[in-house]
Amino acid sequence: MATIDATITELADEFALLPDWEERISYVIELARALEPLADEHRTEANRVRGCTSQVWLVSERRQEAPEQLYFRGDSDAHLVRGEVAMLLRIFSGRTPQEILSVDPRNVFERLGLKEALTAQRSNGLFSMMKRIQDEARAAL
């Protein structure tokens, strides 16, 4: 598996290939379509991410084959936000808590060039999702 830094670079490069933000947003929505839906049993208040305008759920788990790593699954009721969830899962799922905590969420946001594309409300939601992922990593330590 590529490092978190390499994965962020890969995503940034994919965005750079698209000429404008309209196409980039369409790409994020494509990522949403590929995201496996979260089972209804996981759409609980405990798994809901606070600070997002849309409904967002994140579930973290450890797997027997790689107990030192955290794996995430997630979903949202909004297509664009669901795509953001897919991006974050690509970056953070399958990482150790230490790797997850080594990442500055603002750096991810800037490297992906999202500042120009997202409203303040959407940006806050994305930061809330990253905070939740990092809170899960802290709890796993």
N, C-alpha and C positions, 0 to 999 in steps of 0.2 A: 504494500500500500504506500502510496506517495505521502510525503510529509504534509502537514497542514499548510505550510507555506507554499509548497508546490501545488496543492489543490486549489488554494486561493489564486495563485498565479494562473493556473489552468482556466479557472472560471473567468478571471479578468481578461485573459487572451480570447476566450470565446466571445465575451461581450465586445471586445475591441474589433472583432471581425464584422460586427453588425453596424451599419452606417449611422443609425439614429436611435433615439430612445424608444420610439414607437416599436421598432423591430426588436429591441432588447427586452421590452416589456412582453412582447409576443413570445420571445424565447423563454422568459421566466414562466409564462403560462404553459408553454410546452413542457417544461420541467414538472409543472403541477400535474399534468395529465399522466406522466410516467410514475408519479408517486403512488405507492400502494395505499389504499384507503385504510384508515384506522378503524378497527372493529368498534361497534357501538359500545361495547362493555368498557372500552378505554376512554370514551368521551365523557369523562367524569369531571366533577368540580375540582378534584384533587389534581387532575392532569391538565386543567385549563391554565393557559398562560395569562397572567394578569398584565394589564397595560397595553393590550391589543384591542383595537376597535372591533375587529372581526373575532369570531370564535376561533381559538387556536388551542390545540391539545398536543402536549409532548409527553412521551413515555420513555423512560430510560430503563435499561436492563443490562445485566451482565450475563454472559454466556459461558457455559461450562468449558467450551473449547478455548476461550480467551478470557479468563476471569479478571485479568488486570485491565481490561478495556471496557468502556461504556458504549453501548449501542442505543441509538435513539430511533424512535418512530414518531411520526407526527401527522397532523392533518389540520385543515382549516375549512371553514364554510365559504371562503372567498378564493377565487381562482388565483389571483395575483399573490395573495398571502400564502396560499398552498405552494406556489412556486418558490417563494422565499423559504418556506419550511424545507422544501426539497434541496435548495442550495445549502442551507445550514446543516442538514443531515449529511450531505456529501462532504462537507468540510469537517464536521465534528464526530460523526458516528464511527465507531470502531477505534477510537483514540483512548489513551490513558487519561485519567483525571489531570495528571501533570501537564500533558500536551494541551488539553483543553484550556487549562488555566493560564498557560503561557501566552495565550492569544489576547491581544487588545481589540475588543469589539470595534472601536472607532477605526482602527487600522484596517480591519476587514472591510468595513463600510467604505472607507476612502479608496482602498485598492480596487474594489469592485466598481468604483465610480458611481455609487448609488446616491450620493449626496445631491447630484443634479437631477436625478430621476424620480426621487420619492418625495412626497409631501412630508411635512414635519410629523404629521400623525402616523403615516406609514413608517417613517424612520424610527419613531418611538416604539412602534410595535416590533420592528426588527431588533432593536436593542433589547426589548423586553424578552424576546425569544432567546437571544444570545445570553442574557443574564440568567435566564432559567437553566440553560444548558450548563453554564458555569456554576450555578448554585448546585446542580445535580453532581457536578464533578467535585465540588468542595465537600458535599455530603458523602461522596464515595471514598474520600480520603479518610 
